[in-house]
Amino acid sequence: MAVPFTTYLFSVKKEIPHLDDDLILLLNEIASATKEISGKVRKAGLLNILGSAGKTNIQGEEVQKLDELANEILLESLKNCGKASQVASEELEECIVFSNSGYAVAFDPLDGSSNIDVNVSIGTIFSIHKDSVKKPGKEQLAAGYVIYGPSTMLVMSLGKGVVGFTLDIESGNFLLSHPEIKLPEKGKIYSINEANKNKWTSKGLKKFTEYLKEEKYTLRYVGSMVADVHRTLFKGGIFIYPADKKNTNGKLRLLYEASPMSFLIEQAGGIGTTGKERILDIVPQSLHQRVPVIIGSKWEVEKCLEFMKEE
């Protein structure tokens, strides 16, 4: 019989020193919030919550109605559970501080929002630190994402491997479906927006993508980080969102996207880098700091770095 999410957390409590009752409660609140978001996503076309909310966020990006709703659901859950000292969201300009000590949560409420209206897989990404979100990713206590696709899955790491849970609609529980997710050391898929190739600032990266074509790799790019990383995690290969002439520091956010996803990828046996440094070693300088992202299987990431060092 599949193990429910809460039961699993209590079962591994002895193996993971930092997993106390407060963190378990916090993780349960996040899981509960994403169940509600999953329900809204499934019924979005019937609830009139598709399309733009008519405003832009702190990033200067158009806010979708579901972005706004998912953000509100998560904020309310985290506030009510009483275990979050800080909450930082990609949709908020400033960090919300509830207390001076406790668990600090950073999240992207709905990654891939440009795909919402066309029914493509999107997701929620979360990261948990002790006391402050402005810590290097290697100090994360937990990180994960929930993907809203053909099924809703919660993929998470507590710093000791990666596990996956599938939402059972009938019982309303996340059930353990993937007890040990290991990233293949080498894959056959690369994921990058090659339409921006002429804007990339790295000549080595251009040569690397040509090399992958010669090696008969398949290009797969959804444009939703959760969907692209989820596939990479299970199939192997590499996901790249590089710096370019317009986004000289990269486009993906360190706290809400790059750091939690790199934590998962490394815990599954892969590598996460900006091309110059390990993503999990970066000390955040601002809430909405952006970085280039190269994550995936060890073989492909190391090969990519070889090409980039040659330029």
RALIN-V529434 format. One record per pair of residues at least 24 apart in sequence whose C-alpha atoms are under 10 Angstrom apart, sorted by the first residue. I is the first residue (numbers start at 1). J is the second residue. If there is no record, write none. Layout:
# RALIN-V529434
[[I	J] [I	J]]
This chain:
# RALIN-V529434
[[1	175] [1	176] [2	165] [2	166] [2	174] [2	175] [2	176] [2	177] [2	178] [3	165] [3	173] [3	174] [3	175] [3	176] [3	177] [3	179] [4	165] [4	166] [4	167] [4	168] [4	171] [4	172] [4	173] [4	174] [4	175] [4	176] [4	177] [5	31] [5	154] [5	164] [5	165] [5	166] [5	167] [5	173] [5	174] [5	175] [5	176] [6	31] [6	173] [6	174] [6	175] [7	175] [7	176] [8	165] [8	175] [8	176] [8	179] [9	158] [12	158] [15	160] [16	141] [16	158] [16	159] [16	160] [18	130] [18	141] [18	142] [18	158] [18	159] [19	141] [19	142] [19	158] [22	81] [22	82] [22	83] [22	84] [22	102] [22	103] [23	83] [23	84] [23	102] [23	103] [23	128] [23	130] [23	141] [23	142] [24	83] [25	81] [25	82] [25	83] [26	77] [26	78] [26	81] [26	82] [26	83] [26	84] [26	103] [26	105] [26	128] [27	78] [27	83] [27	126] [27	128] [27	142] [27	143] [28	77] [28	81] [29	74] [29	76] [29	77] [29	78] [29	79] [29	80] [29	81] [29	83] [30	73] [30	74] [30	75] [30	77] [30	78] [30	81] [30	105] [30	124] [30	126] [30	146] [31	74] [31	77] [31	145] [31	146] [31	154] [31	167] [31	173] [31	174] [32	73] [32	74] [32	77] [32	172] [32	173] [32	174] [33	70] [33	71] [33	72] [33	73] [33	74] [33	75] [33	76] [33	77] [33	78] [34	70] [34	73] [34	74] [34	77] [34	109] [34	110] [34	123] [34	124] [34	145] [34	146] [34	147] [34	148] [34	152] [34	153] [34	154] [35	146] [35	148] [35	152] [35	153] [35	154] [35	167] [35	169] [35	172] [35	173] [35	174] [36	70] [36	73] [36	74] [37	66] [37	67] [37	69] [37	70] [37	71] [37	73] [37	74] [37	109] [37	110] [37	123] [37	124] [37	146] [37	148] [38	70] [38	122] [38	123] [38	124] [38	146] [38	147] [38	148] [38	149] [38	151] [38	152] [38	153] [38	167] [39	148] [39	152] [39	169] [40	66] [40	69] [40	70] [41	66] [41	70] [41	116] [41	119] [41	121] [41	122] [41	123] [41	148] [41	149] [42	119] [42	148] [42	149] [42	150] [44	116] [44	117] [44	119] [45	117] [45	119] [49	116] [49	117] [50	116] [50	117] [50	118] [51	113] [51	114] [51	116] [51	117] [52	113] [52	114] [52	117] [56	91] [57	90] [57	91] [57	92] [57	93] [58	90] [58	91] [58	92] [58	93] [58	94] [58	288] [59	90] [59	91] [59	92] [59	93] [59	251] [59	253] [59	288] [61	91] [62	113] [62	114] [63	91] [63	113] [63	114] [64	110] [64	113] [64	114] [64	116] [64	117] [65	113] [65	116] [66	109] [66	110] [66	113] [66	116] [66	117] [67	91] [67	108] [67	109] [67	110] [67	111] [67	112] [67	113] [67	116] [67	124] [68	109] [68	110] [69	109] [69	110] [70	108] [70	109] [70	110] [70	124] [71	107] [71	108] [71	109] [71	110] [71	124] [72	109] [73	109] [74	107] [74	108] [74	109] [74	124] [75	107] [75	109] [78	105] [84	128] [84	129] [84	130] [84	131] [85	130] [85	131] [85	132] [85	133] [86	128] [86	129] [86	130] [86	131] [86	132] [86	133] [87	128] [87	132] [87	133] [88	126] [88	127] [88	132] [88	133] [88	134] [88	255] [88	256] [88	287] [88	288] [89	126] [89	255] [89	256] [89	287] [89	288] [90	253] [90	255] [90	256] [90	257] [90	287] [90	288] [91	288] [92	287] [92	288] [93	287] [93	288] [94	286] [94	287] [94	288] [95	132] [95	133] [95	287] [97	132] [99	131] [100	131] [100	132] [101	130] [101	131] [101	132] [102	129] [102	130] [102	131] [102	132] [103	128] [103	129] [103	130] [103	131] [103	132] [103	133] [103	141] [104	128] [104	129] [104	130] [104	131] [104	132] [104	133] [104	134] [104	140] [104	141] [105	129] [105	130] [105	131] [105	132] [105	133] [105	140] [105	142] [105	143] [105	255] [105	256] [106	132] [106	133] [106	134] [106	143] [106	255] [106	256] [106	257] [106	260] [106	287] [107	143] [107	144] [107	145] [107	255] [107	256] [107	257] [107	260] [108	145] [108	253] [108	255] [108	256] [108	257] [109	145] [109	146] [109	256] [110	146] [110	147] [110	148] [110	224] [110	226] [111	145] [111	146] [111	147] [111	223] [111	224] [111	225] [111	226] [111	227] [111	256] [111	257] [112	222] [112	223] [112	224] [112	225] [112	226] [112	227] [113	223] [113	224] [114	223] [114	224] [115	222] [115	223] [115	224] [116	224] [119	148] [119	149] [120	148] [120	149] [120	150] [120	222] [120	223] [120	224] [120	227] [121	147] [121	148] [121	149] [121	150] [121	151] [121	152] [121	222] [121	223] [121	224] [121	225] [121	226] [121	227] [121	228] [122	146] [122	147] [122	148] [122	149] [122	152] [122	222] [122	223] [122	224] [122	225] [122	226] [122	227] [122	228] [123	147] [123	148] [123	149] [123	152] [123	153] [123	154] [123	224] [123	225] [123	226] [123	227] [124	148] [124	154] [124	226] [124	256] [124	257] [125	154] [125	155] [125	156] [125	225] [125	226] [125	255] [125	256] [125	257] [125	258] [125	260] [125	261] [126	156] [126	255] [126	256] [126	257] [126	259] [126	260] [126	261] [127	156] [127	157] [127	255] [127	256] [127	257] [127	259] [127	260] [127	261] [127	263] [128	158] [128	255] [128	260] [133	255] [133	256] [133	284] [133	286] [133	287] [134	255] [134	282] [134	283] [134	284] [134	285] [134	286] [134	287] [135	255] [135	280] [135	281] [135	282] [135	283] [135	284] [135	285] [136	254] [136	255] [136	259] [136	279] [136	280] [136	281] [136	282] [136	283] [136	284] [137	254] [137	255] [137	258] [137	259] [137	260] [137	261] [137	262] [137	263] [137	278] [137	279] [137	280] [137	281] [137	282] [137	283] [137	284] [138	259] [138	260] [138	262] [138	263] [138	266] [138	278] [138	279] [138	280] [138	281] [138	282] [138	283] [139	263] [139	280] [139	281] [140	259] [140	260] [140	263] [140	280] [141	263] [142	260] [142	263] [142	264] [143	256] [143	259] [143	260] [143	261] [143	262] [143	263] [143	264] [144	226] [144	257] [144	260] [144	261] [144	263] [144	264] [145	226] [145	230] [145	257] [145	260] [145	261] [145	264] [146	226] [146	227] [146	230] [147	226] [147	227] [147	230] [148	226] [148	227] [149	227] [153	177] [153	178] [153	230] [154	178] [155	181] [155	230] [155	264] [156	181] [156	260] [156	261] [156	263] [156	264] [156	267] [157	181] [157	260] [157	263] [157	264] [157	265] [157	266] [157	267] [157	268] [158	263] [158	264] [158	267] [159	263] [159	264] [159	266] [159	267] [160	264] [160	267] [160	268] [161	263] [161	264] [161	265] [161	266] [161	267] [161	268] [161	269] [162	233] [162	263] [162	264] [162	265] [162	266] [162	267] [162	268] [162	269] [163	264] [163	267] [163	268] [180	268] [181	233] [181	234] [181	264] [181	265] [181	267] [181	268] [181	269] [182	233] [182	234] [182	235] [182	236] [182	265] [182	266] [182	267] [182	268] [182	269] [182	270] [182	297] [183	232] [183	233] [183	234] [183	235] [183	236] [183	237] [183	264] [183	265] [183	266] [183	267] [183	268] [183	269] [183	270] [183	271] [183	296] [183	297] [183	298] [184	232] [184	233] [184	234] [184	235] [184	236] [184	237] [184	268] [184	269] [184	270] [184	296] [184	297] [184	298] [184	299] [185	235] [185	236] [185	237] [185	268] [185	269] [185	270] [185	296] [185	297] [185	298] [185	299] [185	300] [186	235] [186	236] [186	237] [186	238] [186	270] [186	296] [186	297] [186	298] [186	299] [186	300] [186	301] [187	217] [187	218] [187	232] [187	234] [187	235] [187	236] [187	237] [187	238] [187	296] [187	297] [187	298] [187	299] [187	300] [188	212] [188	215] [188	216] [188	217] [188	218] [188	219] [188	232] [188	235] [188	236] [188	237] [188	238] [188	300] [189	216] [189	217] [189	218] [189	219] [189	220] [189	221] [189	231] [189	232] [189	235] [189	236] [189	237] [189	238] [189	239] [189	300] [190	217] [190	218] [190	219] [190	220] [190	221] [190	228] [190	232] [190	236] [190	237] [190	238] [190	239] [190	240] [190	296] [190	300] [191	218] [191	219] [191	220] [191	221] [191	222] [191	223] [191	225] [191	228] [191	229] [191	231] [191	232] [191	237] [191	238] [191	239] [191	240] [191	241] [191	294] [191	296] [192	219] [192	220] [192	221] [192	222] [192	223] [192	228] [192	238] [192	239] [192	240] [192	241] [192	242] [192	294] [193	219] [193	220] [193	221] [193	222] [193	223] [193	239] [193	240] [193	241] [193	242] [194	219] [194	221] [196	242] [196	244] [196	245] [197	242] [197	244] [198	244] [198	245] [199	242] [199	243] [199	244] [199	245] [199	246] [199	247] [199	248] [200	241] [200	242] [200	243] [200	244] [200	245] [200	246] [200	247] [200	248] [201	242] [201	243] [201	244] [201	245] [201	246] [201	247] [201	248] [202	242] [202	243] [202	244] [202	245] [202	275] [202	307] [202	308] [202	309] [202	311] [203	307] [203	308] [203	309] [203	310] [203	311] [204	304] [204	305] [204	306] [204	307] [204	308] [204	309] [204	310] [204	311] [205	240] [205	242] [205	275] [205	304] [205	305] [205	306] [205	307] [205	308] [205	309] [205	311] [206	304] [206	307] [206	308] [207	304] [207	307] [207	308] [207	311] [208	300] [208	303] [208	304] [208	305] [208	306] [208	307] [208	308] [209	304] [209	307] [211	303] [211	304] [211	307] [212	300] [212	303] [212	304] [225	252] [225	257] [225	258] [225	261] [226	257] [226	261] [229	261] [229	262] [229	264] [229	265] [229	295] [229	296] [230	261] [230	265] [232	265] [232	295] [232	296] [232	297] [233	261] [233	264] [233	265] [233	268] [233	269] [233	270] [233	295] [233	296] [233	297] [234	268] [235	296] [235	297] [236	270] [236	296] [236	297] [236	298] [236	299] [236	300] [237	270] [237	295] [237	296] [237	297] [237	298] [237	299] [237	300] [237	301] [238	270] [238	271] [238	272] [238	294] [238	295] [238	296] [238	297] [238	298] [238	299] [238	300] [238	301] [238	304] [239	272] [239	293] [239	294] [239	295] [239	296] [239	297] [239	300] [239	301] [240	272] [240	273] [240	274] [240	275] [240	292] [240	293] [240	294] [240	295] [240	296] [240	301] [240	304] [241	274] [241	291] [241	292] [241	293] [241	294] [241	295] [242	274] [242	275] [242	291] [242	292] [242	293] [242	294] [243	274] [243	275] [243	290] [243	291] [243	292] [243	293] [244	292] [247	290] [247	291] [247	292] [248	290] [248	291] [248	292] [249	274] [249	289] [249	290] [249	291] [249	292] [250	274] [250	289] [250	290] [250	291] [250	292] [250	293] [251	289] [251	290] [251	291] [251	292] [251	293] [252	288] [252	289] [252	290] [252	291] [252	292] [252	293] [253	287] [253	288] [253	289] [253	290] [253	291] [253	292] [253	293] [254	279] [254	280] [254	282] [254	283] [254	284] [254	285] [254	286] [254	287] [254	288] [254	289] [254	290] [254	291] [254	292] [254	293] [255	283] [255	284] [255	286] [255	287] [255	288] [255	289] [255	290] [255	291] [256	287] [256	288] [256	289] [256	290] [257	290] [257	291] [257	293] [258	290] [258	291] [258	292] [258	293] [258	294] [258	295] [259	284] [259	291] [259	293] [261	293] [261	295] [261	296] [262	293] [262	294] [262	295] [262	296] [265	295] [265	296] [265	297] [265	298] [266	295] [266	296] [266	297] [266	298] [268	296] [268	297] [269	296] [269	297] [269	298] [270	295] [270	296] [270	297] [270	298] [270	299] [270	300] [270	301] [270	302] [271	295] [271	296] [271	297] [271	298] [271	299] [271	300] [271	301] [271	302] [272	296] [272	297] [272	298] [272	301] [273	301] [273	302] [273	305] [274	305] [275	301] [275	302] [275	304] [275	305] [275	306] [275	308] [275	309] [276	305] [276	308] [276	309]]
